[in-house]
Amino acid sequence: MTGTIAVIRGFGPVFAILFGLQFISMGAMEMSGPFWPLRIEELSSSGGIFALAGIGVYVFPMVGVSLTSALWGRMGDRYGNRLMMVRALAGLAVTQILVSFAEDVWLILLLRFLQGCCAGYIAPAQAYGIQVTGGRNRGVLLTWLQVATNVGSLGGAFLGGLILDASSFTTINLTAGSICAVCAVAAWVILPRPAAETSGAGRSQARQNQAFRGQATPPVWGLLALTGMMLASRMVLQVPFALYMAEVFRAPHWVTGFSYGLLALGFVVAAPLWAQFFNDRPASFILGWMIPIAGGCALLTILAGLTRSVEYFAAIYLFWGGLLGGTTPILVALMSAATADGRQGSVLGTAQSWQQIASVAGIAIGAGTTQIFGLTSVYPLVSLLYAASLFAAVGLWFFARSRLPVGDSL
């Protein structure tokens, strides 16, 4: 942990600003995350509309992000990632305020889709961070930016539950929109414009990245596939989670929000440790560890589906989040390291698009399974999907191993 702290200090004050902006803005958006099915159920006139809109309220913004993130990434490479960050935050603010006044299910779905099209904040924030740090310790950097998102998710979900218990869903969205607007102004005013040319240290790091790419880096498409599979497995629970908590545990809203946020807490605690553990390690070593991580996720999710104790369920979510801390940010860092410096926005935007596509698939699978087989079927399904991710990780590990120079090892 001491090494991680030293790396973070080396990033400078810009990193603290980036972390704060991502923590606050993503936390604001997550305040409504676990409670959308309750709002859609309230406004739906039939069970069929609820089933369709309950999926769409999560899927539509993801479709919007998947359609536009690669474009915004290319725009960031051309016109600046800082500008794309401000644009995304402004878009989130406007659409979140508008959706707070919507009382029609179909209007909410339309606004959520537009919100996704206007969003895409995470990819330019990552590319900007890599640019201003010269590509140094990108795995640690991307992990801490992801930590910011998950810290925000933890606080946002819990705060959203408190607001919903005390006030209304409209208040949640108005608060979130106002926070995003403040973040957009802060990003424009505070964040410095990065230097056009990389420093000598940055060029040295770029040469190291090129050497790394030439040795044992698996193809980006393989990393995208593994990332998507693991993310889809988790997102199966997005729609049924609040309903599962209400039906199985009879939990109040604040317990639902707290349990939902424990996944993020586990991520926050473990992700920096995973990042430091994987820092400067070859791709084959990292992919070798993805195998037991995927297996651990499969085991924990089947246990979550078997328990009828909310305390054990919450503990499982905490440990599950700890394992997830060693997945997405690490895999995205591998993709970044395998890509030329001038295309960081494009590859990170593509990664975000692919993650949204995977999320849509996971949500659709989870909602469909719930409708057909009931709420108790979703956790065994998630466990099976993680088992499939395990086999994908084995394939990528063998690929990376086959490209190691003779005499090298994990």
Secondary structure, DSSP 8 states (H G I E B T S, - for coil): -HHHHHHHHHH-HHHHHHHHHHHHHHHHHHTTGGGHHHHHHHH-SSHHHHHHHHHHHHHHHHHHHHHHHHHHHHHHHHH-HHHHHHHHHHHHHHHHHHHHT--SHHHHHHHHHHHHHH---HHHHHHHHHHHHTTTTHHHHHHHHHHHHHHHHHHHHHHHHHHHHHS-HHHHHHHHHHHHHHHHHHHHHHS----SS--HHHHHHHHHHHHHHHHH---HHHHHHHHHHHHHHHHTTTTHHHHHIIIII---HHHHHHHHHHHHHHHHHHHHHHHHHHTT--HHHHHHHHHHHHHHHHHHHHHHHH---HHHHHHHHHHHHHHHTTSHHHHHHHHHHTS-GGGHHHHHHHHHHHHHHHHHHHHHHHHHHHHHH-GGGHHHHHHHHHHHHHHHHHHHHHHHHHTS-TT---
